[in-house]
Amino acid sequence: MISNGNDNLTINYSGDIKFNDEETTIASISRNGFLKYQKNDKKLFAENDLQGGIKYEMYNDGNKLDPGSEQGKLFLADVVKSMVDVGFDAKGRMERIYKKGGSRAVLNEVGNLKDDYIISMYIEFLFAADSVSQNDMKEIAKKIGNKIGSDYEKGKLLGKFPVEYLKDSLIAHAWFESVKSIGSDYEKSNALIYISRQPIMNEQLNQTIDVANTIGSDFDKANVLKELIFKRTFSEENFDKALDAVSYINSDYEKANLLKALIEKEKVSADHFNKLIDVVEHIGSDYDKSNLIKELVEKGIPDGGSLDKLLSAVIHTGSEFDKANLLKNITVKNVSSNSQWISVINAAADISSDNDKSNLLIALAPSIPKTDSVKMAYMKVARTINNESDLGRAVKALE
């Protein structure tokens, strides 16, 4: 049933109804099948006559027409066209068009269609065809974006796009442009998750991240980035793009989970280590920030990574107890030179709790180099302890 304010169309049918190749009449109706059609004052009833033929009744403005007359034939052709226009027997019509002109003819017909659902059926038919050229597939990718209004239908088609064609950079570009045209964050993320699971090249991976940045929902954006992080090995460029995308996420929870995945999965270069710290420092949750810094510390500082940047992040993170533990953990496999030891000891000065500061210095004392410069730095920090008992314990530990 379709009503657009001007026309009221009702179609009731049962059984298998087929039109002729010219789409001017009904070729067959299966046994016990029937068709009831009414559009405003036009009425048609057709049924199998149980003898291999079709029995008709047709009325135009209340006047009964003879099915065998020229007027009756024109009336029937108009009814068939009306039904075809709203998608009746769409599968049969696609097959008839394909039989006459191949996939190009089907694609040309897509330009004449107006209903999103019917357009989607035609495009899915083309996906299954075995003679679609690269240029035609690029046009199909474009039509999904500019011909279909429904986000659901767009997302469904983009998520079924034949993966072998996405290896072509021009087709992939058209595909991504269509993804951009989706307004729904959910449908857009599903399309990007689809391509994230395919064997795409670095260029398409970067495009996936770029389009993911247009998703407003942190949850949906994070789902795309998770798929990329867990399924991919990143190049330097890919890692930079992924990290930038993570930094734009507002949710501390989603951001922290993605950063944790990046830290655990990737072998982090010095440059990326420093960038990771910058992103971690912008997390509002002390709990998440502290856990991420712990992950970085356990991974170890790569050659060329900034110890000072890491220490700064520690001092601006969490409770005094957490700071002391993180500084202690840093020394396990990240500190060797006198200057590095002095940097860690100096960072301890920013711990406000006398007890936590004293406990940290006591824990460090057995391992620090016993050079004058390091011992001097140690004693300088120890003297910032106000509690005499804690101060005494720290000084004695170095003796």
N, C-alpha and C positions, 0 to 999 in steps of 0.2 A: 504494500500500500504506500503510495507516494502522493503527497499533497504539497504544492508550492505556492498556494494562494490563487493561482489562475487555473491550474489543472488538478484534477483528482483522478488518480490512476489506481486501479485495483486489479491484481492478477492472482487468480487461484488456479492451481494445476495439480495433477497427479500423474505419475508415470514418467516415461522418457519421451520428451518432445524434441524433434529435430526439424530445423529449417533446411530449405534447399540451399545450394551453393550460392545462388544469386541473392538469397535472403529476401525473397518476394512472396514466399508461401510456406506452408507447413509441409515438410516432406513426409513425416510419419509421427504417429502417436502410438505408444505401446498399448498392448491389449488392456482394456479396462481403464486406460488413461483418458484424461480430459483436460481442457483448457477453458477457463472463464476469464474473459478480458472486458474491462469497462474503463473507458476514459471519457469523462464528462458524459456526452450523449451518444458515444460510440460503444456498442456492445458486440461481443463475439463469443459464441460458444462453439467449441469444436471437440469431437470425441472420436475414438476408434469405433468404426461401425461393425467390428467383429468379422469383417470380410476382407481385411487388408487395406481398406480405404479409410477416409475421414468424412464424417458427417458435420456440416456447418449450419449454424444459424447466426445471422449478422443483422445488426440494426444501426442505422445512422439517423440521428434526430427522430427516433421513433419509427422510421420507415424500414420495413424489412427488405433486405437486399437478396438478390439471386446470386449465390456463390459462383455460378458459372458465367455470369455476365461480366462485361468489361468493368462496370462500376463495382461489382463485387470483388473482382480481382485486384483493382486499385485499392479498394477498402482493405483487403487482406494484406496487401503489400505494405500499406501504411501502418497497420497493426503490428506486423512483424518488425518493421523499422523502429516503431515506438518501443517494442519489447527489447530489441537489440540495444537501443540507446541506454536503457536502464540496466543492462548487464545480463538479461535473460539469455541463457545458453552461451555464456561467455566462453566457456571452454571449447564448445563446438565452433564458435565463431573464430576463435584464435587459430584453431586447426585449419579452418577453411581459408583464412587469410594466409597462413603459413604455406599451405599447399599451393596457393597461387603465386606468392611472391617471396617466400622465405622469411627469415628473421627481419630483414630490412622492412618488409611490408608490415609486419607486426609492430615494429618500432615506430613506423610512420603513423600507424593507427593510434598509438598511444597519445600522439599529439592532438587527436580529435576527441579524446575521452575527457570526461569532467569529474567522474566519481572516483574518489581516492581508492576505494576498495577494488573497483574494476581495473583501474590503472595498475594497482598492486598485483592483481591476478595476471595481467598481461606481462608485467616485468618478470614475475616468477616463471612464467612460461618461457620467456627468453633465457632466463638463467639455465633452464634445463635443455635448451636447444643446443645443437652441436655445430652450428655454423655461424656463430656470432663473431664478427670481426673485432679487432682491437678498437677501431674507431667507433664502431657501434656500441661497444661496451662502455667506452668513455662517455658517449652520449646518454646511455642508460643511467650511468652514475650521476650525470648532471640533471637528468629529468627527475630523478628521485628527490633532488633538492628543490627544483623550481616548478615541478608539475604537481607534486603531492603536498597537500596542506596538513594532513594528519601526522603528528609526531609519532604516533604509534605505528602507522603504516611505513613511514620513513625508516624508523628504527628497525622494524621487522625486515625490510628489504636490505638495508645496509648490513644487517647481521646475517644475511644469507648470501651476500655477494660472493660470487665464485672467487676463491682465494688466489687461484692461479693468475687471474687478471690483475690483482693488486700488486704484482711484482713490477708492472709497468708504471713508471713514475707519473705519467700523464693521467692514467686512469686512477691511480691512487690519489693524485691531487684533486681530481673531480670528486672522488669518493669523500675525501676529507671536507671539501667545500659543502657537500650535502650534509655531512654530520654537523657542521657549524650551523646550518640552517634549522636544526632541531631546537625547539624552545625548551622542551622537557629535559631537565638534568638527568633524570632516570634513563630515558630513552637514549640520550646522547652518551651517557656512560656505558650503557650496554653495547652500543655500536663500537665504542673505543675498546672495550674489553674484548670484543670479538676479534678486532684486528691485532690486539696485543697478544693473542694466542696463536697468531699465524707466523710463519717464517718470513718476516718482513726484514727489510734492510734498515741500516741506521737512519737513512733519510726519513723513512716512514715512521720510525720510532720517535724521531724528533717531532714530526708532524703530530703524532699521537699526543705527545706531551703538550705541544702548543694548543691543540684543541681542548685538551683536558683543562687547561688554564681558563677556558671560557665557561667552565661549569661553575655555577654559583654555590652549589651544595658541597660543603666540605666532605660529607660522607660519600657522595657519589664520585667526587674527584679523587678522594683517597682510594676508593675501590679500583679505579683505573690505574693509579700509580702503584698500588700493591701488586696488581697483575703484572705490570712491567718489571717491577723490582724482583719479584719471585721467579719470573719466567725468563729473564734476560740477563746477559752479561753486558755491562755497559762499557762503551768506549769513553774516553775522557770527555768528549763533547756531550754524549748521552748523559753521563753522570752530572755534569754541570747543569744541564737542562732539568733533569729530574730533581736535583737539589733545589734549584730555583723554584720549581713548581711546588715542592714541599714547603718552602719558606712562605709561600703565599697563602697557605692554609691557616685559617684562624683558630680552629679547634686544637687546643693543646694535646688532647687525647689522640686525635688522628695524626697530628704532626709528629708526636713522640713515637707512635707505632711505626710510621714510615721511616723516620730517622733510625730507629732501632734496626729495622730490616736492612737499610742501606749499610749501616755499620757492620752488621753481622755477615752480610752476603758479599760485600765488595772488599777487595784489597785496596785500602784507601791510600792515595798518594799524599805527599806533604801538602800540596795545594788544596786538595779536597779535605784533608784533615782540618786545616785552618778554616775552610769555609763551613765545615760541619759545626765547628765550635761557634762560629758566628750565628748560625741558625739556631743552635741549641740555646744560646744565650737569650734569644728572643721568645723562648717558651716561658709563659707566666707561672706555670706550676713548678714549685721547687722540687716536688717529689719526682715529676717526670724529668726535670732538668738534671737532678742528681743522679738518677738511674742511667741517663744517657751518657753523662760524663764518666760514670763508672764503666760503661761499655767501652768508651773510647780509651780509657786508661788500661783496661784489661787487654784491648787489642794492641796497645803499645803505640808510642809516638813514632811515625815513620821518619826516615832520614829526611831532615829538612823541615819537619813539622815544628811548630812553635810551642815550646814548653811554656814560655811566658803567657801566651794566649790561653793555654790550658789552665795555668795557675790562676789567671784572672777570672776565668769562668768558675773555677772551684770556689774562689773567695766570695763570689756573688751568688752562691747557690746554697739553699737549704739551711739546716741547723748548724750550730757550731760543732756538734758531734759529727755530722756528715762531712763538714769541711775537713776536720781533722783526719777522718778515716780516708777520705779521698786523697789528701796530701800524702798520707802514709802509703797508700796503694801506688801512687805515682812513682815512689822511690824504688819499688820492687824491680821494675825492668825498664824504666825510662830515664834513670838518672845515673850518671857515671862520673862526669867531670866535676871539679871543684866549683866551677861557676854554676852548674846546674844544681848542685847541693845547696849552694848559697841562695839561689832563687827560691827553692822549695822552703828553706828555713825562713827566709824573709817573708814569704807568703803566710807562714804560721803566725806572724805578728798581727795579722788582721783577724785572728780568732779572738773573740771578746771574752769567752769563758776561760778563766784561769785554769780550771781543772782540765778542760779539753786541750788547752794549749800545752800544759805541763805534760799530760799523758802522751801527746804527740811527740814532743821533744824527747821524752824518755824512750819512746819507741824508736826514734831515729838515732839516738846517741850511739848505740853499738855499731851502726853501719856507716856513719859518716866518716869521711877522710879526716885524719887527725892533723890536718895542716892548720897553720896559724890563721889563715883567712877564713876557713870554714868554722873553726872553733870560735873565732871572734864574732862571726855572724850569729852563731848559736847563742853565745852569752848575751849578745845585744838583745836578741828576741826574748831570752829567758828573763832579762831584767824588766820586761814589760809586764811580767806577772806580778800582780799586786798582793796576792795571798802568799804569806811567808812560807807556809807549809808546802804549797805547790811549787814556789820558787826554789825552795831548798831541794825538793825531789828532783827538779830538772837539772840544777847545777851539779848535784851529786852524781847524776847519771853520766855526766861527761867526764868525771874525774877518773 
